[in-house]
Amino acid sequence: MLRFARNDDINMRWIHIIGIGISGRDDLSNKALDIIKDSDILFGGERHLSYFLDFKGERFVVKSNLKDVVSNIKKNKNKKITVLASGDPGFYGIADYLIKNLGKDDIEIIPNISSMQWAFAKIKESWHDAEIVSSHGRSGSGSGDFEKIVKAAACADKIGIFTSNGDEPKKIAEALIKNSLVNFKAYICENIGAPDEKITGCSLKDVASKNISPLNIMILLKDISKSVDKSLMDYVFGFSDNSFSHSNGLITKEEIRAVSLAKMKIKENSIIWDIGAGSGSVAIEAGRIAKNGKVYAIEKNNERIEQIKENVKSFSMKNIEVINGEAPDCLNGLQEPDSVFIGGSSGRLKTILEVCSKSMQDKGRIVINAITLDTLKAATDSLKWLNIPFDIVSVNIAKSKGISDSLFFEAQNPVYIISGEKNG
């Protein structure tokens, strides 16, 4: 592999990706400037290249031609190459694409302050707890496709958005309003670091009336005071039973939900089937954990379907699809799950488990709640038949109850939580 010795004792790779900060060339270190000066080919956007009009080597303008960029770099392995990028090239930048196509061994990255950091600093908000998304690559015409941003807004209180042009903040605002996600204050941060920098805070409705620069960052801050119920937005999961609309105590109790969710081992992008969803409490809490995934809430009872829909609306959930039908008949065509929760089976548990086992991905999880010993036996017999290893937890809950000045505990019916994992 080619290496180049340098008189100033800089031991670098033959490809350098250098981030340029808000102030352009003035933000670069002497080390970065020396690397650029010593390069044979300089890649970058027109704005980035304009900072180095004195550069004597070859220039290659980077736009949406990333395949050409990679091809050109591969053809010039005997030359020293520098790629100029905005801010931190590894943060929604070009570095990821180049590493995937060229490998890590010959690349060194020198980051700078990103425009997202600058934007949050300008509105005086921390950003360590923000959800950062990008609209780059989304549709630039029509209504646009901002599903990822809508999902983020349903779960997060603070969102930073990299946009592609001046129209996108308006389209994002329209998408959020269309999905009833209106309790956000929007900050439009235009031309960050430039003399005409402009920071505007407004409602989502007012975004539509703004004439916005193509160079902008959009930040959304949730106004909790305008939420239907502040408690519904405070936690990822662990909500009280009273947070959900349900009838006659027909809900998976909060302590049982907590253990069941732990056994499901949900990831941020999990696809989940909640079979016999009841009030939807498990589906909703699972959906808040799997914020980039999807939950299918399957229920045959019409009254409970309405309760699920009511709860989905109250929690502003956008990654839950409610299905009115009986399993396993209505499971065909759904995305393959990597986690299944079965709260009710109408006596068809073996058949449901067989369909779930065939449909789910390897290492997929199945969690079953059983109240009766008959259901417990049906579950374990079926899992043995399907050759799915399992374990059982008997959860016995007693809740405190007071009469006058006395305190005692009232026992609830035990629940058996059976969990298994498909081994292929």
N, C-alpha and C positions, 0 to 999 in steps of 0.2 A: 504494500500500500504506500502511496506517495506521501511524503512528509516534507515540509519546507522549513529549513532553519532560518531564523531571523536574527539580525544583529542586535535587536533590542531585547533578545531573550524571550520573545513571545512564542510559545510553543502551541500552535493552533492547528486546526484541521484544514483541509483544502476547501471546504464549504463553510462559510460563516453566515449565520442569519442574525442580523443586527436590528434591534428595535430602535426606532426613532421616536423620541418623546414629543411632548406638546410644543416645545420651543424649537423643534427642528434640529438642525446641525449643532446648535449651541448646547443641546442636552447630551451630546455624545462625549464619552470619555476619550482621553488621549489614546488609550488602547484601541478603542473602536475606530478612531480616526486613522490610526496607523494601519490597521487591517484594511480599511477601505482604500487608502492611498496605495497600498502594496498589492491590491487585487489586479487581476487581468481582465475580469469581466464583472460588471456591476449590474445586478438585477434589481428592479424596484418599480413602483408606480411612478407616474410622471411627476407627481409632487415630490416624492422621495428623491428622484434623480435630479430634480431642479436644485436641490441643496448642494449638489456636487458638479457644478458646471465646469470646474477646473479639473475634473477627472480625465485622465489621458487614455484610459483603456476603452474596451468595448462596453456598450450599454445595451441592455435588453429590457424593454418596457413590460411590466407585469400588469395584466388586466384580469380577464377571466380565462386566460390562456395557460392554465397551470400545467396541462399536459405538454405543451410546447416548452415551458420552463424546464420541466424535468428532462425532456428529450435533449434540450440544449446543454444542460449541465452534464448529462451522461456523455455527450460528445466531446466534452472539454475537461476530461479527467486529468489532463496534464497542465491545467491552468488553475490559478487561484481565483476562487469565485466568492463573491459576497452578495447576499440577498438582503435588501433593505425592506423593512416592514414597519408597521405602525405599533408603537407601544411594546407590549409583551408578545412576541411572535408565537408563544406557546399558549396564549389565552385567546381562543377563537381566532387564531391567526394562521399564517402559512406554514409554520413549523411542523404541525401535525401532518399535513399533506406531504411535505418534502421528506420527513422521516419515514412515513409509510412507503414511499416510492424509492427512496435512496438509501434507507438504513440509517442507523445512528452513528456508526463508527467514524464516518468522515465528516460529521456535522458538529459544529459548536454554535451555541446560541448565546447571544448577549442581549438580555431583555432590557426594556426601559419601562417607564411608567405608562400604564395603559390609559386610554381615554375613559374607560369605565371607572378606574380609580379616581381620576380627576373629576368626573361628573359627580360621584358620591361626595367627594371632598367639597365641591362647590355648593351642594345643598346641605352640607354639614350633617351627613348621615353616615354611620358606620356601614360597611358592606360585607363584613365577615359572615353575617347571617342572611345575606340576600341570595335569592335564586337568580342565577345569571343564565339568560337564554339569548339565542340569536335568531333573527329572521332571515339571515342570509340564505339564499337558495330558495326562499319562498316565492310564491307566485307574485309577480309584480303588477298584475292587472286584474281586473274584475274584483271579486270579493276577497281574493287572497286566501291562503291556507295558513292560519295561525293557530292550529290545534295545540301545539306544544305550549304556546304562550297562554292560551286559554286554560289549559290544564294547570300550568304554574300558578295562574291567578286564582284558581279554585282552591289551592292548598297553601300558598305562600303569602306572607304579609308584606314582603319587600322584594321587588323584582327589578333587575337591570336588564335592559334589552339593547343589543347591538342591532341597529337597523341598516337597511341598504339604501334608502333614499328618503326624500322629504315627504313622500305620500304615505309611507308605512305607519308612522305614528297615528295618522287619521284612521287607517284601516284596522290597526290594532285596537284603537278605542272603539270603533264600530263593532268589532268582533266581541269585545268584552261586554258592551252594552247589550248586544243581541243575546248573549248568554247570561244576562241578568247579573253580571259581575261589575256593578257600578260603584261600589264603595271604595274607590281608589282615588287618590290625588295623583295626577300625572305631572312629572317634571320633564320638560323638553330642553335638553342641553345641546345648543347648536354651536358649531364652529369652535369646539373646545380649544382654548389656548390661543386663538387668533384674536386680532384687534377687534373684530366684530362678534366676539363671543357673546352669547345670549342665553340666559337661564330663565325659563318660564314655568311657573307652577300654576296648574289649573285643573278643573274637573275634566273627566273623560268627555263629557258632552262638549266642553269648550275647545277641545283639541281640534275638532272638525273645522273650526273657524280660523285656525292659525295657518299662516304662510311659513312653512318650515324649511330650513336649509337642508340640502341633501346630506350634509355632514352633521349627524345628530345622534345622540344617545337618549333613550327614553327610560325613565325610572318611574316605577309605580309603587306608591306607599299606601297600604290599606288603612282606611279610616275605620278603626274598630268601633268607634262610637256609633257608626251608621249601620253596623251589622245587625241582623235580626236578633241574635243572641251572642253576646261577646264570648260566653263560655264555650260556644261551639267552635271558636277559632283559636282558643288558647293552647290546645294540646294536639298532638298527632293522634293519640288514642288514649283510652282510659276515661271515657265519658260515662256519666251516671245513666241509669236506666231512664231517668226522667228527661234526659236530653232527647229521647226518641219518642215519636208518636207510636203507641202500641195499645193493645186492648187485652183486658183480662190476664195481665201478667204474661202474655205470650211473647216473650222476648228472651234471647240468650242473655242471661244475667251478666253484669259487668265483670265479675270475678271469673266466670267461666269463659267470657269473651277473651279476657286477658291471657289465660292459659292456652286457649285454643289458637289465638293469633300467634303466640310464641311457638307453638308446635307447627304452625303452618310455614314458618321460616320465610316470610315474605320479603322480597327484594323490591327496590324502587321501580323496576320495570316488569314485575310479575304479572302474569295473566292468571286470573283467579275465577273459579266457579264457586258460587255460593248456592248450594242446592237446598231448597226448602228454606228460602231466605227470611220468611216471616216478616218482621218489621224492617229488615234490612240493616240491623245494627252491626252485624259482623261484616256485611258487604261494605258499609260506610267506613268503618274503622280500617278494614283491609285496604280500601281504596285510598285512604289518606296516607297509609304507609307506602303503597305502590303508586306513588304520585305520577310516575311516568309509565305506568302499566294500565291494565283494564280489569274491571270486575264485571262478571255477568251474575246478576241477582235473579235467581230462578224461583218462581213461586206460582202455585196453581190457584190459590185462593184469591178471589177478586178483591175482597175487603183488605186483605194484607197487601195486595199490589198497590192499592191507593195509599196505604201507610208508607210503603217503601218510597213511592214517588214523593210523598210529602216530606219524608226525612231527607231524601236526596236533595230536594229543593232547599230545605232549611240549612243543610251543610254545604250548599253550593257545589255539589259534586258533579264533575264533568267527565269522569272516567268510569261511570257505572252505567251499564245497559240493563234495564229491567225487562225480564222476559216472563210473560204470563203463560205458563204451560207446565206440564208434568214431566219430570225426568223419569226415564232417560229419553223419552220421545222427542223432546225439544232441544236436545244437545247437539244434534247433527249440524255441522256448518259453523260451529263456534270455534274461535281460536283455540289452539292446543293449550291447555292449562299447565302451569308448573306448580299450582297449589289448588286443592279442592277442599272445600268445607261442606260437610253434609249435616244439616241440622234437622232434616225431615226427609223421609223417603217413601211414605205411604205404603209400606210393606214391600217395596220393590228394591230393597237395599242391594241384594246380590247382583241384580241386573244393572243397577246404576254403577256399582263399583266396577263391574266388568267393562262397561263403556268408558268410564273414567280412566281405567288402567290402560285401555287400548289407545285412548286419545292423548293422554298426558305425556309430557316430555320425560326423558330419563332423569332420575333423581327428583322427580316430581313428588310432592307431598300430598297425602290424603289425611284429613282429620275428620273424625266422626264424633258427634255428641250423642250419647245414649243415656236415656233415663231409666229404661227397664232392662232387666236381665235378658229378656228375649231379644231385644235389639243388640245388646252387647254380644250375645252368642252369635247372632246372625252376622254381625260385623266381623268378629274374629274368624268364624268359619269361612266367610267369603274371602277375607284377606289371605287365609291359609291356602284356599283353593287357587287363588291368583298368584300364590308364591310371593306375596309382598310382606316382608318383615314388619312387625309392628310392636308398639308398646302401649300399655294402658295406664292411665292415671285416674284414680278415683278421687274426685274433688268433693270434699264435705265442707260446706259453708255454714257457719252459724253467725248470725248478725245480732249486734247488740240491740236491746230493746229496754226502754225504761218505763216503769210504772211508779208514779209518785217519786220518791227519792231513791228507789231501788233500781238496780241495773242487772239485767240478766241477758242470756243469749238464747235466741230462737233458731233452732236448727232448720235448715232447708234440705230438700231431697238431694241425695248425692247424685252427681253426674259423672258418668264414665266417659273419659276423653281418650279415644283410640286414635293413634297416629301411626302412619306407615309411610314408607318411601319406596318408590318404584326403582328397581335395580337394573332396568334395561329389558 
